Amino acid sequence: EELCWCKEWEQEDEEAGQGDLERTISILKGTMTEVSSFGYLRMTMESALDFADQRLPTLDTSIWVDEQKRVLYTYFEKPMAANQVVHKDTALPENTKVSTLNSEVVRRMQNTSELLPLEERLEVLQKFAQKLCNSGYSLSQTRHILVGGLTGYEKRLRQSKIVEGSVGWRPLHESASA
């Protein structure tokens, strides 16, 4: 079966108060239910409309489309996530802890769009800095970890802006198939 469109159906949806997103969800849900006609799968869908901030949380990223039709994203973690990271007193070598935490800063920044206002990007870092403090790291150590992570992120960002295929080029976001 194929998907079809006609003006009358669109008008019916509009009269029923169904917008483009709701219509798309309905069609996709119906299609997926048909495809999985084994009887034991029940499809559900979420959209930004299901969340107060109109942002769709997906793994560690929250995604939305702004007024200019740009897809934006920011780092996301569930409210019940731990308020600590690898503890300062953990029996790991210091360089392992710092490297792990630097990588966490890079990951959070990669999952936050460069198109967002600086205040929103800084909020992601502020929340991570608080977790570092909650985990026994001093202000000096926290600063060192954040600067190291941001340096790593800036390096990745520069590499992603080199012409694709050139020496030193590396995508900022790896594809799932990579």
TIVEXSE-777443 format. One line per 2 residues: their letters; for each residue x, y, z of N, C-alpha, C, CB. Coordinates in Angstrom, 2 decimals. Glycine has a CB too. Layout:
BEGIN
a = X:Y:Z:X:Y:Z:X:Y:Z:X:Y:Z | ...
//
This chain:
BEGIN
ee = 0.85:-1.18:0.00:0.00:0.00:0.00:0.89:1.24:0.00:-0.96:0.00:1.22 | 0.44:2.29:-0.64:1.25:3.50:-0.72:0.57:4.65:0.01:1.51:3.88:-2.18
lc = 1.36:5.65:0.36:0.83:6.84:1.01:0.28:7.78:-0.05:1.92:7.55:1.87 | -0.88:8.33:0.22:-1.51:9.24:-0.73:-1.90:10.52:-0.02:-2.75:8.58:-1.38
wc = -2.04:11.59:-0.80:-2.47:12.87:-0.28:-3.55:13.41:-1.17:-1.30:13.85:-0.18 | -4.54:14.06:-0.55:-5.50:14.80:-1.34:-5.96:16.01:-0.53:-6.72:13.90:-1.75
ke = -6.34:17.04:-1.20:-6.71:18.31:-0.58:-7.86:18.13:0.41:-7.09:19.34:-1.65 | -8.84:17.30:0.09:-10.00:17.09:0.97:-9.57:16.52:2.32:-11.01:16.15:0.29
we = -8.66:15.54:2.29:-8.18:14.93:3.54:-7.43:15.97:4.38:-7.26:13.72:3.24 | -6.63:16.78:3.71:-5.90:17.82:4.43:-6.88:18.79:5.10:-4.94:18.59:3.47
qe = -7.94:19.18:4.37:-8.94:20.08:4.95:-9.66:19.44:6.13:-9.96:20.49:3.88 | -9.98:18.15:6.01:-10.62:17.44:7.13:-9.72:17.47:8.36:-10.93:15.98:6.74
de = -8.42:17.22:8.17:-7.48:17.24:9.29:-7.41:18.63:9.92:-6.08:16.80:8.81 | -7.36:19.65:9.08:-7.29:21.03:9.59:-8.55:21.38:10.36:-7.09:22.03:8.44
ea = -9.71:20.98:9.85:-10.98:21.24:10.54:-11.05:20.51:11.87:-12.17:20.82:9.66 | -10.40:19.36:11.96:-10.36:18.59:13.20:-9.27:19.11:14.14:-10.12:17.11:12.90
gq = -8.54:20.16:13.70:-7.49:20.73:14.54:-6.20:19.94:14.53:-7.98:20.84:15.95 | -6.04:19.09:13.53:-4.84:18.26:13.44:-3.80:18.97:12.58:-5.18:16.86:12.86
gd = -2.64:19.27:13.17:-1.56:19.93:12.45:-0.69:18.95:11.70:-0.72:20.73:13.40 | 0.32:19.49:11.04:1.22:18.66:10.24:1.89:17.56:11.06:2.29:19.52:9.58
le = 2.36:17.92:12.26:3.06:16.94:13.09:2.13:15.82:13.54:3.69:17.62:14.31 | 0.94:16.18:14.00:-0.01:15.16:14.43:-0.40:14.24:13.27:-1.27:15.81:15.03
rt = -0.58:14.82:12.10:-0.94:14.04:10.91:0.20:13.07:10.58:-1.24:14.97:9.71 | 1.43:13.56:10.61:2.59:12.71:10.30:2.69:11.56:11.30:3.89:13.54:10.31
is = 2.51:11.87:12.58:2.58:10.83:13.62:1.51:9.77:13.36:2.39:11.44:15.03 | 0.31:10.20:13.07:-0.79:9.26:12.83:-0.48:8.34:11.65:-2.09:10.02:12.57
il = 0.03:8.91:10.57:0.34:8.11:9.37:1.47:7.13:9.67:0.73:9.03:8.19 | 2.54:7.62:10.29:3.68:6.74:10.59:3.31:5.64:11.56:4.84:7.54:11.14
kg = 2.53:5.97:12.57:2.11:4.96:13.55:1.28:3.88:12.87:1.30:5.62:14.69 | 0.36:4.28:12.00:-0.45:3.31:11.26:0.39:2.44:10.36:-1.51:4.02:10.43
tm = 1.36:3.06:9.68:2.25:2.32:8.78:3.09:1.31:9.57:3.17:3.28:8.01 | 3.65:1.75:10.69:4.48:0.85:11.49:3.66:-0.28:12.09:5.19:1.63:12.60
te = 2.43:0.00:12.47:1.56:-1.05:13.01:1.27:-2.10:11.94:0.25:-0.45:13.55 | 1.05:-1.65:10.70:0.82:-2.59:9.60:2.05:-3.44:9.33:0.42:-1.83:8.33
vs = 3.21:-2.81:9.32:4.46:-3.52:9.04:4.71:-4.58:10.11:5.65:-2.54:8.97 | 4.39:-4.25:11.34:4.63:-5.19:12.44:3.34:-5.93:12.78:5.17:-4.45:13.69
sf = 2.71:-6.50:11.79:1.42:-7.16:11.98:1.54:-8.53:12.63:0.72:-7.29:10.66 | 2.60:-8.72:13.39:2.80:-10.00:14.07:1.83:-10.13:15.24:4.24:-10.13:14.56
gy = 1.23:-9.02:15.65:0.25:-9.08:16.73:0.83:-8.83:18.10:-0.41:-10.39:16.72 | 2.13:-8.98:18.28:2.69:-8.80:19.62:3.47:-7.49:19.75:3.59:-9.96:19.96
lr = 3.52:-6.70:18.69:4.17:-5.39:18.77:3.11:-4.30:18.72:5.21:-5.21:17.62 | 3.20:-3.39:19.64:2.30:-2.25:19.63:3.15:-0.99:19.53:1.39:-2.22:20.91
mt = 2.96:-0.22:18.49:3.78:0.96:18.25:3.28:2.15:19.05:3.80:1.30:16.76 | 4.21:2.88:19.61:3.91:4.16:20.24:4.86:5.19:19.65:4.04:4.09:21.81
me = 4.50:6.43:19.75:5.36:7.49:19.21:5.34:8.66:20.17:4.89:7.93:17.80 | 6.45:9.37:20.19:6.54:10.60:20.95:6.92:11.72:19.98:7.58:10.48:22.12
sa = 6.50:12.90:20.33:6.91:14.08:19.56:7.15:15.21:20.56:5.82:14.50:18.49 | 7.67:16.30:20.06:7.92:17.46:20.92:6.63:17.92:21.61:8.53:18.61:20.11
ld = 5.49:17.67:20.99:4.22:18.08:21.58:3.92:17.38:22.90:3.09:17.81:20.60 | 4.58:16.26:23.15:4.36:15.50:24.38:5.12:16.06:25.57:4.74:14.05:24.16
fa = 5.95:17.10:25.36:6.81:17.61:26.42:6.58:19.10:26.63:8.28:17.33:26.09 | 6.62:19.52:27.88:6.31:20.92:28.24:7.20:21.92:27.51:6.47:21.11:29.74
dq = 8.47:21.60:27.34:9.39:22.55:26.68:9.39:22.42:25.16:10.81:22.35:27.20 | 8.51:21.54:24.63:8.39:21.31:23.18:9.68:20.79:22.56:7.98:22.60:22.49
rl = 10.49:20.09:23.38:11.73:19.48:22.91:11.64:17.98:23.12:12.98:20.07:23.66 | 12.06:17.23:22.12:11.97:15.77:22.16:13.26:15.18:22.72:11.68:15.20:20.75
pt = 13.22:14.64:23.95:14.43:14.01:24.49:14.67:12.65:23.85:14.31:13.86:26.02 | 15.89:12.44:23.38:16.28:11.20:22.72:17.67:10.83:23.22:16.24:11.33:21.16
ld = 17.77:9.77:24.00:19.01:9.36:24.64:19.59:10.53:25.42:20.02:8.86:23.58 | 20.73:11.10:24.99:21.34:12.19:25.75:21.25:13.52:25.02:22.80:11.87:26.04
ts = 20.27:13.64:24.13:20.09:14.86:23.36:18.60:15.21:23.31:20.66:14.69:21.93 | 18.32:16.49:23.40:16.96:16.98:23.26:16.90:17.75:21.95:16.53:17.88:24.49
iw = 15.90:17.45:21.11:15.84:17.97:19.75:14.54:18.74:19.54:15.96:16.81:18.72 | 14.62:19.83:18.78:13.43:20.60:18.41:13.69:21.39:17.14:13.01:21.53:19.56
vd = 12.62:21.92:16.57:12.71:22.77:15.38:12.30:24.17:15.82:11.80:22.23:14.18 | 13.14:25.16:15.54:12.83:26.53:15.96:11.95:27.25:14.94:14.13:27.32:16.18
eq = 11.65:28.51:15.22:10.77:29.30:14.36:11.32:29.45:12.95:10.54:30.68:14.97 | 12.65:29.39:12.81:13.29:29.54:11.50:13.43:28.19:10.78:14.65:30.18:11.66
kr = 12.77:27.16:11.32:12.78:25.82:10.73:14.16:25.16:10.78:12.29:25.88:9.29 | 14.97:25.55:11.77:16.28:24.92:11.97:16.12:23.83:13.02:17.36:25.97:12.40
vl = 16.78:22.69:12.80:16.79:21.63:13.80:17.88:21.97:14.81:17.02:20.21:13.15 | 17.47:22.16:16.06:18.40:22.48:17.14:18.44:21.33:18.13:18.00:23.81:17.84
yt = 19.48:21.29:18.92:19.64:20.21:19.88:20.51:20.69:21.03:20.25:18.96:19.21 | 20.31:20.06:22.17:21.14:20.34:23.33:21.30:19.07:24.15:20.53:21.48:24.19
yf = 22.33:19.06:24.98:22.57:17.91:25.85:21.36:17.72:26.76:23.88:18.11:26.69 | 21.00:16.47:27.00:19.86:16.14:27.84:20.22:15.00:28.77:18.63:15.78:26.98
ek = 19.76:15.11:30.00:19.80:13.96:30.90:18.53:13.99:31.74:21.08:13.98:31.82 | 18.07:12.82:32.10:16.82:12.71:32.85:16.96:13.39:34.21:16.42:11.24:33.03
pm = 15.87:13.94:34.72:15.92:14.62:36.02:16.43:13.73:37.15:14.55:15.15:36.37 | 16.20:12.43:37.03:16.62:11.54:38.12:18.07:11.06:37.96:15.70:10.34:38.18
aa = 18.81:11.60:36.98:20.22:11.22:36.78:21.03:11.59:38.02:20.81:11.91:35.50 | 22.06:10.83:38.28:22.93:11.09:39.43:23.50:12.50:39.37:24.07:10.06:39.50
nq = 23.68:13.12:40.53:24.22:14.48:40.55:25.73:14.47:40.78:23.53:15.30:41.63 | 26.36:13.33:40.47:27.80:13.19:40.59:28.37:12.51:39.35:28.17:12.39:41.86
vv = 29.69:12.61:39.22:30.43:11.92:38.16:31.45:11.03:38.86:31.12:12.94:37.16 | 32.46:10.54:38.12:33.51:9.73:38.73:34.09:10.49:39.92:34.63:9.37:37.68
hk = 33.98:9.93:41.10:34.37:10.65:42.31:35.88:10.88:42.37:33.93:9.87:43.55 | 36.25:11.99:42.95:37.66:12.38:43.08:38.47:11.29:43.79:37.78:13.71:43.85
dt = 37.87:10.65:44.79:38.59:9.66:45.60:38.52:8.24:45.03:38.05:9.65:47.00 | 37.98:8.09:43.83:37.91:6.78:43.19:39.32:6.25:42.96:37.13:6.85:41.84
al = 39.49:4.94:43.13:40.82:4.33:43.00:41.19:4.13:41.53:40.87:2.97:43.74 | 41.23:5.20:40.79:41.68:5.20:39.40:42.85:6.17:39.31:40.52:5.60:38.40
pe = 43.77:5.93:38.38:44.85:6.91:38.20:44.26:8.28:37.86:45.83:6.44:37.09 | 44.89:9.33:38.35:44.40:10.70:38.15:44.22:11.02:36.66:45.37:11.69:38.78
nt = 45.19:10.62:35.84:45.08:10.94:34.41:43.90:10.23:33.75:46.37:10.56:33.68 | 43.52:9.05:34.24:42.36:8.34:33.72:41.08:9.08:34.07:42.30:6.90:34.28
kv = 40.98:9.55:35.32:39.80:10.32:35.72:39.67:11.60:34.90:39.87:10.66:37.23 | 40.78:12.33:34.78:40.75:13.59:34.05:40.41:13.36:32.59:42.09:14.32:34.17
st = 41.00:12.35:31.98:40.72:12.05:30.57:39.25:11.69:30.37:41.62:10.90:30.09 | 38.71:10.87:31.26:37.31:10.48:31.19:36.40:11.70:31.31:36.98:9.46:32.28
ln = 36.70:12.57:32.26:35.88:13.76:32.48:36.03:14.78:31.35:36.24:14.40:33.82 | 37.25:14.89:30.80:37.44:15.75:29.62:36.55:15.26:28.47:38.93:15.77:29.19
se = 36.53:13.95:28.27:35.72:13.36:27.20:34.23:13.64:27.44:35.97:11.84:27.10 | 33.84:13.66:28.68:32.44:13.95:29.01:32.09:15.39:28.64:32.17:13.70:30.51
vv = 33.01:16.33:28.85:32.78:17.72:28.44:32.64:17.78:26.92:33.95:18.64:28.92 | 33.52:17.10:26.21:33.46:17.08:24.73:32.10:16.52:24.29:34.62:16.21:24.14
rr = 31.66:15.43:24.88:30.38:14.80:24.50:29.22:15.76:24.73:30.16:13.51:25.30 | 29.21:16.43:25.86:28.13:17.36:26.16:28.11:18.52:25.17:28.26:17.89:27.59
mq = 29.27:19.00:24.79:29.34:20.12:23.84:28.97:19.66:22.43:30.76:20.73:23.84 | 29.36:18.44:22.06:28.98:17.92:20.74:27.47:17.73:20.65:29.70:16.59:20.46
nt = 26.83:17.48:21.78:25.38:17.28:21.81:24.63:18.58:22.07:25.01:16.26:22.88 | 25.32:19.71:21.90:24.70:21.02:22.07:25.02:21.86:20.84:25.21:21.73:23.38
se = 23.99:22.27:20.15:24.15:23.00:18.89:24.92:24.30:19.06:22.80:23.29:18.29 | 25.80:24.56:18.11:26.54:25.83:18.07:25.60:27.00:17.80:27.64:25.78:17.00
ll = 24.40:26.71:17.30:23.44:27.77:16.96:22.67:28.28:18.17:22.47:27.25:15.92 | 22.81:27.61:19.32:22.10:28.04:20.52:22.76:29.27:21.13:22.04:26.90:21.55
pl = 21.99:30.06:21.87:22.60:31.21:22.55:23.68:30.74:23.53:21.51:32.02:23.30 | 24.68:31.56:23.71:25.79:31.23:24.60:25.30:30.86:26.00:26.77:32.40:24.69
ee = 24.28:31.53:26.48:23.76:31.26:27.83:23.31:29.81:27.97:22.60:32.20:28.16 | 22.66:29.28:26.94:22.18:27.90:27.01:23.35:26.92:26.95:21.19:27.62:25.86
rl = 24.35:27.23:26.16:25.55:26.38:26.08:26.31:26.40:27.41:26.48:26.86:24.92 | 26.39:27.58:28.02:27.08:27.69:29.31:26.33:26.95:30.42:27.25:29.16:29.69
ev = 25.01:26.91:30.32:24.22:26.19:31.32:24.58:24.70:31.34:22.72:26.36:31.04 | 24.84:24.12:30.17:25.26:22.71:30.09:26.57:22.53:30.85:25.42:22.27:28.59
lq = 27.50:23.46:30.65:28.79:23.38:31.35:28.63:23.63:32.85:29.78:24.39:30.77 | 27.76:24.57:33.22:27.55:24.87:34.63:27.01:23.66:35.39:26.58:26.06:34.78
kf = 26.07:22.96:34.78:25.51:21.76:35.43:26.58:20.68:35.59:24.32:21.20:34.60 | 27.46:20.54:34.59:28.53:19.56:34.70:29.54:20.00:35.78:29.24:19.38:33.33
aq = 29.84:21.28:35.82:30.76:21.80:36.85:30.21:21.51:38.24:30.99:23.34:36.66 | 28.90:21.65:38.42:28.29:21.36:39.72:28.44:19.88:40.06:26.81:21.75:39.72
kl = 28.28:19.01:39.07:28.47:17.58:39.32:29.91:17.28:39.74:28.11:16.76:38.07 | 30.87:17.98:39.11:32.27:17.80:39.50:32.48:18.21:40.96:33.20:18.63:38.57
cn = 31.94:19.35:41.34:32.06:19.82:42.73:31.39:18.84:43.68:31.45:21.22:42.89 | 30.22:18.32:43.30:29.51:17.34:44.13:30.32:16.05:44.28:28.13:17.02:43.52
sg = 31.26:15.82:43.38:32.05:14.58:43.37:33.42:14.77:44.02:32.23:14.08:41.94 | 33.61:15.89:44.71:34.83:16.09:45.48:35.94:16.86:44.78:35.35:14.80:45.88
ys = 35.72:17.32:43.57:36.76:18.06:42.85:36.78:19.51:43.32:36.54:17.98:41.31 | 37.97:20.05:43.49:38.11:21.44:43.90:37.77:22.36:42.73:39.56:21.72:44.40
ls = 37.66:23.64:43.03:37.37:24.62:41.98:38.49:24.63:40.94:37.20:26.03:42.59 | 39.73:24.50:41.38:40.87:24.46:40.48:40.82:23.22:39.57:42.20:24.49:41.29
qt = 40.52:22.07:40.17:40.42:20.83:39.40:39.25:20.90:38.41:40.26:19.62:40.34 | 38.14:21.46:38.85:36.97:21.61:37.99:37.32:22.48:36.79:35.78:22.21:38.77
rh = 37.98:23.60:37.05:38.40:24.50:35.97:39.32:23.76:35.00:39.11:25.75:36.54 | 40.29:23.00:35.54:41.23:22.25:34.71:40.50:21.25:33.80:42.24:21.52:35.60
il = 39.52:20.55:34.36:38.76:19.55:33.60:37.93:20.24:32.51:37.84:18.73:34.54 | 37.26:21.33:32.86:36.44:22.04:31.88:37.29:22.62:30.75:35.64:23.14:32.55
vg = 38.41:23.23:31.10:39.28:23.81:30.07:39.83:22.71:29.16:40.45:24.61:30.71 | 40.26:21.60:29.75:40.76:20.48:28.96:39.70:19.93:28.02:41.26:19.37:29.87
gl = 38.47:19.78:28.50:37.38:19.28:27.67:37.01:20.26:26.57:36.17:19.00:28.52 | 36.96:21.54:26.90:36.64:22.55:25.90:37.73:22.67:24.84:36.42:23.91:26.56
tg = 38.98:22.49:25.26:40.10:22.49:24.30:39.94:21.33:23.32:41.46:22.39:25.03 | 39.59:20.16:23.85:39.35:18.99:23.00:38.19:19.21:22.06:39.09:17.75:23.85
ye = 37.12:19.83:22.56:35.95:20.11:21.73:36.30:21.10:20.62:34.80:20.65:22.58 | 37.02:22.16:20.97:37.40:23.16:19.97:38.28:22.54:18.87:38.15:24.34:20.64
kr = 39.13:21.59:19.26:39.97:20.89:18.27:39.07:20.10:17.31:40.99:19.94:18.98 | 38.11:19.37:17.87:37.18:18.60:17.03:36.39:19.52:16.11:36.21:17.78:17.90
lr = 35.97:20.67:16.64:35.20:21.63:15.85:36.04:22.16:14.69:34.73:22.79:16.74 | 37.30:22.50:14.96:38.19:22.97:13.89:38.39:21.89:12.83:39.56:23.39:14.47
qs = 38.59:20.65:13.27:38.78:19.54:12.32:37.55:19.35:11.44:39.08:18.24:13.08 | 36.37:19.60:11.99:35.14:19.40:11.22:34.93:20.49:10.19:33.94:19.34:12.16
ki = 35.62:21.61:10.34:35.46:22.73:9.41:36.48:22.71:8.27:35.59:24.04:10.16 | 37.41:21.76:8.31:38.34:21.56:7.20:37.56:20.92:6.06:39.58:20.65:7.63
ve = 37.93:21.18:4.84:37.23:20.61:3.68:37.23:19.08:3.80:37.90:21.06:2.33 | 36.04:18.50:3.67:35.88:17.05:3.80:36.83:16.32:2.86:34.43:16.63:3.52
gs = 37.52:15.31:3.40:38.47:14.53:2.60:39.89:15.06:2.68:38.02:14.50:1.17 | 40.06:16.30:3.14:41.40:16.86:3.27:42.10:16.27:4.48:41.34:18.41:3.38
vg = 43.42:16.40:4.50:44.21:15.92:5.63:43.76:16.64:6.90:45.74:16.14:5.38 | 43.48:15.88:7.93:43.08:16.45:9.20:41.57:16.58:9.39:43.69:17.78:9.35
wr = 40.80:16.37:8.30:39.35:16.49:8.43:38.78:15.37:9.28:38.69:16.49:7.05 | 37.82:15.71:10.11:37.12:14.74:10.93:35.72:15.30:11.20:37.90:14.44:12.27
pl = 34.68:14.51:10.98:33.33:15.05:11.22:33.12:15.30:12.72:32.25:14.06:10.69 | 32.37:16.34:13.02:32.07:16.62:14.42:31.17:15.54:15.01:31.41:17.99:14.56
he = 30.26:15.05:14.19:29.32:14.00:14.62:29.55:12.77:13.76:27.83:14.49:14.53 | 29.95:11.68:14.37:30.20:10.42:13.65:28.87:9.79:13.27:31.04:9.44:14.52
sa = 28.80:9.18:12.11:27.58:8.46:11.74:27.55:7.13:12.46:27.50:8.26:10.20 | 26.36:6.57:12.56:26.20:5.29:13.25:26.95:4.17:12.53:24.71:4.92:13.36
sa = 27.17:4.32:11.24:27.84:3.27:10.46:29.36:3.38:10.54:27.39:3.32:9.01 | 29.87:4.47:11.12:31.32:4.67:11.17:32.00:3.74:12.16:31.64:6.10:11.53
//
